[in-house]
Amino acid sequence: MTTQPKTLTLPNGLTIVVDERPDAGRVTCAIGIRSGSDHEPAELCGISHLIEHMVFKGSAKYTRQEIAAIEDLGGDTGASTCGDCTLYSSNCFPEDFPHVFDILSDMVLHPTFPENEFSKERKVILGEIGESEDDPDDTATVLTLRHIFQDSPAGRPTLGFRKTLRKMTPDILRAYHASHYTASNMVVSVCGNITVENVRNLVQNKMQNLPAGQENTCPPPSYTPVDVRINAKLSQTQIRLAFPGIRKTDPDYPAAITLQNILSGGISSRLHECVRERNGLAYSIACSHELIAGEGVFMVFTSTGIGQAGAMTETLCKALVEATRTVSQGEIRKTVASIRMGLVMEMEGMGGLDTCHAEDVLAKRHLGTSMDTLEKYKTVTPEDVMRVAKRIFSAKPSLVAYGPLKGLPGMPEIEEMLRGKAPKPQAARKKRPPAPAPKPPGTP
């Protein structure tokens, strides 16, 4: 049994969401801020993520060590930055929640950005950028987003660029924090063994004087179809095949997620079966329907051995075309069962419920129960999935290939295959020169 989360709004515009679970043995809390990489000007690319790191280095009331001492109570804290928001979270026993919330809220609202910690943490993030550059899988995905979203913020890495990070100072972080971490851009989401009244009192005591501020906005990104091929000396060819997707507010969104599950939801999925089990073309194959600045992007991502890029691309296109023609009721039932299991695990463990509620509020989506979500998927039909597959895969695709390019068909051939036509023999394909190597993902 699930209950509808209760939503409150303080006079300054701050939103509170409480999901009461009287039988739970813990309390989880997320403070979400509508401030992510999609809100950043180009010259401050990476500042949201840097602020997220620096918040843990000390606040007006607590030192770095005192913040970390939440772990002494058996709890934990964490944070993440994405395109549309930054999330700070905690997990603790019910009796410790007032103290833990005091720490979490103080570090989010009143970070000190100490000079002695700033240069060290910036160096840590520069190391993160280096790790991303050294990972071909990360590099291919970063390149894909950068090219299909061009100059919009959605095309820039959340980690930022070396050049922009090196120009930042604690004072720049303080000014940005003051203008973006405001009540109209903030939600406190609490789930677990606690009452609405207790949460309201705690949040009011800490946050009622927070300025309302201006609501942060970002323009929706414009999807640009691209064909990018980068010849690199790697043992595998990274392949990304992307299409414009569907917004979460679109009535077709449940069918799009069902399509994603049918194609790559586990070892019984279509892509796993045809790519790995039948043809041995890859160790892993997946697709995802991501929401980037509110816009959907449907992406297939995999890697394959030298000389196998042609066979891999052909196999992928066949599988996508097949999804526009045949979907069984059994595949729908499997998807519903999979989603149901995920929701049951979510309800029993409360894992991520606080952050999910926070993200829904920040994105101005309907805040419902887990069972509301399940009911939407129960109504999806095979015809819905095939129609949505046609809607997605009939759009002009984008291809990003990174690694050995031998055998990779040209974009006109890929588009023909996505229309269900047989591929040309490899010997008949026109060779095209690879694109010049772009700047690494960590540089503007």
PEUR-V929726 format. One record per residue. N is the residue number from 0. RES is the residue in one letter. PHI is phi in whole degrees, -180 to 180 (NA if undefined). Layout:
N	RES	PHI
N	RES	PHI
This chain:
0	M	NA
1	T	-124
2	T	-114
3	Q	-70
4	P	-58
5	K	-95
6	T	-117
7	L	-127
8	T	-132
9	L	-76
10	P	-56
11	N	-82
12	G	100
13	L	-70
14	T	-99
15	I	-121
16	V	-121
17	V	-127
18	D	-112
19	E	-74
20	R	-132
21	P	-59
22	D	-89
23	A	-74
24	G	-99
25	R	-153
26	V	-131
27	T	-112
28	C	-139
29	A	-131
30	I	-107
31	G	-107
32	I	-123
33	R	-76
34	S	-153
35	G	-141
36	S	-65
37	D	-71
38	H	-95
39	E	-86
40	P	-70
41	A	-56
42	E	-73
43	L	-116
44	C	-57
45	G	102
46	I	-70
47	S	-62
48	H	-68
49	L	-67
50	I	-60
51	E	-55
52	H	-67
53	M	-72
54	V	-58
55	F	-80
56	K	-90
57	G	136
58	S	-129
59	A	-60
60	K	-109
61	Y	-130
62	T	-81
63	R	-56
64	Q	-68
65	E	-71
66	I	-65
67	A	-66
68	A	-69
69	I	-54
70	E	-66
71	D	-64
72	L	-92
73	G	87
74	G	-96
75	D	-156
76	T	-131
77	G	-159
78	A	-159
79	S	-153
80	T	-123
81	C	-133
82	G	-66
83	D	-104
84	C	-164
85	T	-123
86	L	-124
87	Y	-120
88	S	-136
89	S	-144
90	N	-146
91	C	-158
92	F	-75
93	P	-54
94	E	-69
95	D	-94
96	F	-62
97	P	-56
98	H	-70
99	V	-65
100	F	-65
101	D	-61
102	I	-67
103	L	-61
104	S	-70
105	D	-68
106	M	-71
107	V	-75
108	L	-85
109	H	-130
110	P	-70
111	T	-98
112	F	48
113	P	-63
114	E	-58
115	N	-69
116	E	-96
117	F	-61
118	S	-64
119	K	-66
120	E	-73
121	R	-63
122	K	-65
123	V	-60
124	I	-70
125	L	-61
126	G	-67
127	E	-61
128	I	-62
129	G	-61
130	E	-62
131	S	-64
132	E	-65
133	D	-79
134	D	-103
135	P	-58
136	D	-64
137	D	-62
138	T	-59
139	A	-63
140	T	-70
141	V	-60
142	L	-63
143	T	-62
144	L	-64
145	R	-63
146	H	-78
147	I	-75
148	F	-106
149	Q	50
150	D	-90
151	S	-77
152	P	-56
153	A	-63
154	G	-89
155	R	-98
156	P	-73
157	T	-60
158	L	-67
159	G	91
160	F	-112
161	R	-57
162	K	-62
163	T	-72
164	L	-64
165	R	-69
166	K	-90
167	M	-82
168	T	-134
169	P	-56
170	D	-65
171	I	-63
172	L	-65
173	R	-62
174	A	-66
175	Y	-67
176	H	-59
177	A	-63
178	S	-86
179	H	-109
180	Y	-90
181	T	-117
182	A	-61
183	S	-69
184	N	-112
185	M	-129
186	V	-138
187	V	-111
188	S	-118
189	V	-126
190	C	-137
191	G	137
192	N	-82
193	I	-160
194	T	-100
195	V	-59
196	E	-63
197	N	-63
198	V	-65
199	R	-56
200	N	-64
201	L	-63
202	V	-68
203	Q	-60
204	N	-61
205	K	-94
206	M	-126
207	Q	-67
208	N	-97
209	L	-67
210	P	-59
211	A	-65
212	G	70
213	Q	-94
214	E	-70
215	N	-72
216	T	-132
217	C	-145
218	P	-68
219	P	-63
220	P	-73
221	S	-102
222	Y	-77
223	T	-120
224	P	-64
225	V	-136
226	D	-134
227	V	-119
228	R	-130
229	I	-121
230	N	-77
231	A	-138
232	K	-81
233	L	-126
234	S	-84
235	Q	-133
236	T	-99
237	Q	-80
238	I	-125
239	R	-125
240	L	-118
241	A	-123
242	F	-141
243	P	-61
244	G	-103
245	I	-130
246	R	-67
247	K	-67
248	T	-82
249	D	-75
250	P	-58
251	D	-85
252	Y	-60
253	P	-58
254	A	-69
255	A	-67
256	I	-70
257	T	-64
258	L	-60
259	Q	-57
260	N	-67
261	I	-63
262	L	-77
263	S	-144
264	G	-89
265	G	100
266	I	-75
267	S	-97
268	S	-75
269	R	-64
270	L	-67
271	H	-61
272	E	-66
273	C	-82
274	V	-83
275	R	-93
276	E	-70
277	R	-83
278	N	-118
279	G	59
280	L	-86
281	A	-159
282	Y	-76
283	S	-134
284	I	-148
285	A	-154
286	C	-136
287	S	-145
288	H	-110
289	E	-95
290	L	-106
291	I	-114
292	A	51
293	G	87
294	E	-92
295	G	-87
296	V	-134
297	F	-98
298	M	-130
299	V	-102
300	F	-136
301	T	-162
302	S	-142
303	T	-145
304	G	-70
305	I	-59
306	G	86
307	Q	-105
308	A	-62
309	G	-66
310	A	-64
311	M	-64
312	T	-62
313	E	-62
314	T	-63
315	L	-61
316	C	-61
317	K	-61
318	A	-65
319	L	-69
320	V	-63
321	E	-59
322	A	-69
323	T	-83
324	R	-112
325	T	-141
326	V	-141
327	S	-96
328	Q	-65
329	G	-64
330	E	-68
331	I	-65
332	R	-61
333	K	-62
334	T	-64
335	V	-62
336	A	-64
337	S	-65
338	I	-66
339	R	-61
340	M	-62
341	G	-62
342	L	-70
343	V	-63
344	M	-62
345	E	-65
346	M	-68
347	E	-74
348	G	-101
349	M	60
350	G	-63
351	G	85
352	L	-63
353	D	-63
354	T	-71
355	C	-62
356	H	-62
357	A	-62
358	E	-63
359	D	-63
360	V	-66
361	L	-63
362	A	-87
363	K	60
364	R	-99
365	H	-61
366	L	-102
367	G	-118
368	T	-90
369	S	-61
370	M	-69
371	D	-58
372	T	-62
373	L	-61
374	E	-61
375	K	-62
376	Y	-78
377	K	-66
378	T	-89
379	V	-71
380	T	-112
381	P	-55
382	E	-65
383	D	-61
384	V	-66
385	M	-64
386	R	-64
387	V	-70
388	A	-61
389	K	-64
390	R	-61
391	I	-78
392	F	-82
393	S	-85
394	A	-72
395	K	-66
396	P	-82
397	S	-118
398	L	-126
399	V	-126
400	A	-123
401	Y	-136
402	G	134
403	P	-64
404	L	-104
405	K	-56
406	G	85
407	L	-73
408	P	-71
409	G	-73
410	M	-61
411	P	-57
412	E	-69
413	I	-62
414	E	-66
415	E	-64
416	M	-64
417	L	-72
418	R	-93
419	G	91
420	K	-90
421	A	-68
422	P	-73
423	K	-72
424	P	-60
425	Q	-57
426	A	-66
427	A	-90
428	R	-78
429	K	-76
430	K	-79
431	R	-127
432	P	-69
433	P	-68
434	A	-68
435	P	-61
436	A	-61
437	P	-78
438	K	-65
439	P	-59
440	P	-59
441	G	-92
442	T	-128
443	P	-74
